[in-house]
Structure formats: C-alpha cells, structure tokens
Amino acid sequence: MGERIPIWDLPIRLFHWLLVADLAGLWWTATHDDLALHFKLGYAALALLLFRLLWGVMGSDQARFARFLKGPAAVLSHVRHVASPGPLPPQRGHNALGGWAVVVLLLVLLAQVGTGLFAVDDDGMEEGPLAHRVGASATKLARRLHHANFSLIQIVVAVHVAAVLFYLLVKRENLVRPMVTGWKRLTFLPGDGAGESDVGHGWVPLWRAGLLAAVAAGLVAGLVVFA
C-alpha cells in the first residue's frame, strides 16, 4: 500500500472546497440576477484568493509556490510521462504541469474579481466598490471583460475536471482523496532535493493560517468600506 504521508494541510483543503462552493454560488446568483448576493460572494472569493496568495508564500511546504512551480524541462518530462503507458512517477503534491495549472486558475479568478470591483450591472442598480472611481466607459469595459472572462473560467474549470478524471481513470491516480483527507500513499518517496526533515512533513501551525485569513478578510473589508 505504500507509506501514508501528509500532503495537503487543512487550510489548503478548506480553501479548495470553499472556493468550489463560492464559484457555484457566483454562477447561480449571476444566472438568477441576484446581484446583491453575487457581490457578497465575489468579496468572499477575493478574500479566499488573497489568502491563497499569502499561503503560497508563508504557508505549509506543499502549498508554497516555490515548491511546486517547476521549469520547462520538468513540465516536458511530466508531459512525456503522461503520454506514456503505465503509472506516473510518485509526486508528493502538485506535479510540474499541475503547478502551473494552479497559477492559471488563480490568475483567471483574480481577473474575474478584479473586473467585478469596477463593473456596473446593465441597469446601473448594482456596482462594484471601485466603480465610482472610474468613468462610465471603464465600468462598461469592466462589465464586458467580466462576462467574457467567465467563459474562460468555465474552460479552465472543465480542463481541470477532465484532468482529474484522466488521472483517475487512465493513470489510476486519485487526486481528489488527498484533497479531502490531506494524506496520500506513496510506494516510495520521490527524491526532489528535500531534506530528511522535509519528506512529507511541512505543515505549519494553524494559527498562522488563521492570522493570514484574518489579514485577507480585513483587506477585502477595508476595500469595501473605504473605497
């Protein structure tokens, strides 16, 4: 069965599933014209994304961008393994391709909430907290970009889900279970230059996550109140 090691800490798992729920709520409120709730969920999404950026620098080992963002050679090597028959080499966290997929998803989501901050709805009844700081033409452009970027988000999410299913059905690697439990079984630990003390053990105290979450929420609250 292999050795059971910790991979995703509680803050990363909560971020992942809360973001999934929040995106579903944003889609539902947009399609049902509940823009008041839509804006509130947008603020929640921004807080989650800010937390993820902070956690990617000051969080647990596997959550840090420096850990999973690899160069082109590593990405090409992983693509060759994906295209070859048989199982993939063991990975503690994100593989080289998946790491950059995380960055793409974060960027399109940040673009979505960013344009939403300046957008005004079609009848002018609801507007983002920064809309009054720019002209009418800029708010209309923000609204158009907001709508167009949502189509891009749908594509990125569809690719993400397809990749998860491909890894499960073709490569026999379950990527969902570790994101639920936090743990993963490896037949042997890959040697990626980590020291002995780093092998599968990089979770940091939860108080740090709470502090960074409070900072992210405070930044969004300040934006909404004082914009």
C-alpha positions, 0 to 999 in steps of 0.5 A, spaced: 500 500 500 505 504 500 507 509 506 501 514 508 504 521 508 501 528 509 500 532 503 495 537 503 494 541 510 487 543 512 487 550 510 489 548 503 483 543 503 478 548 506 480 553 501 479 548 495 472 546 497 470 553 499 472 556 493 468 550 489 462 552 493 463 560 492 464 559 484 457 555 484 454 560 488 457 566 483 454 562 477 447 561 480 446 568 483 449 571 476 444 566 472 438 568 477 440 576 477 441 576 484 446 581 484 446 583 491 448 576 493 453 575 487 457 581 490 457 578 497 460 572 494 465 575 489 468 579 496 468 572 499 472 569 493 477 575 493 478 574 500 479 566 499 484 568 493 488 573 497 489 568 502 491 563 497 496 568 495 499 569 502 499 561 503 503 560 497 508 564 500 508 563 508 504 557 508 505 549 509 511 546 504 506 543 499 502 549 498 508 554 497 509 556 490 516 555 490 515 548 491 511 546 486 512 551 480 517 547 476 521 549 469 520 547 462 524 541 462 520 538 468 513 540 465 516 536 458 518 530 462 511 530 466 508 531 459 512 525 456 510 521 462 503 522 461 503 520 454 506 514 456 503 507 458 503 505 465 503 509 472 506 516 473 512 517 477 510 518 485 509 526 486 508 528 493 503 534 491 502 538 485 506 535 479 510 540 474 504 541 469 499 541 475 503 547 478 502 551 473 495 549 472 494 552 479 497 559 477 492 559 471 486 558 475 488 563 480 490 568 475 483 567 471 479 568 478 483 574 480 481 577 473 474 575 474 474 579 481 478 584 479 473 586 473 467 585 478 470 591 483 469 596 477 463 593 473 456 596 473 450 591 472 446 593 465 441 597 469 446 601 473 442 598 480 448 594 482 456 596 482 462 594 484 466 598 490 471 601 485 466 603 480 465 610 482 472 611 481 472 610 474 468 613 468 462 610 465 466 607 459 471 603 464 465 600 468 462 598 461 469 595 459 469 592 466 462 589 465 464 586 458 471 583 460 467 580 466 462 576 462 467 574 457 472 572 462 467 567 465 467 563 459 474 562 460 473 560 467 468 555 465 474 552 460 479 552 465 474 549 470 472 543 465 480 542 463 481 541 470 475 536 471 477 532 465 484 532 468 482 529 474 478 524 471 484 522 466 488 521 472 483 517 475 481 513 470 487 512 465 493 513 470 489 510 476 491 516 480 486 519 485 487 526 486 481 528 489 482 523 496 488 527 498 484 533 497 479 531 502 483 527 507 490 531 506 494 524 506 496 520 500 500 513 499 506 513 496 510 506 494 516 510 495 518 517 496 520 521 490 527 524 491 526 532 489 532 535 493 528 535 500 531 534 506 530 528 511 526 533 515 522 535 509 519 528 506 512 529 507 512 533 513 511 541 512 505 543 515 505 549 519 501 551 525 494 553 524 494 559 527 498 562 522 493 560 517 488 563 521 492 570 522 493 570 514 485 569 513 484 574 518 489 579 514 485 577 507 478 578 510 480 585 513 483 587 506 477 585 502 473 589 508 477 595 508 476 595 500 469 595 501 468 600 506 473 605 504 473 605 497 
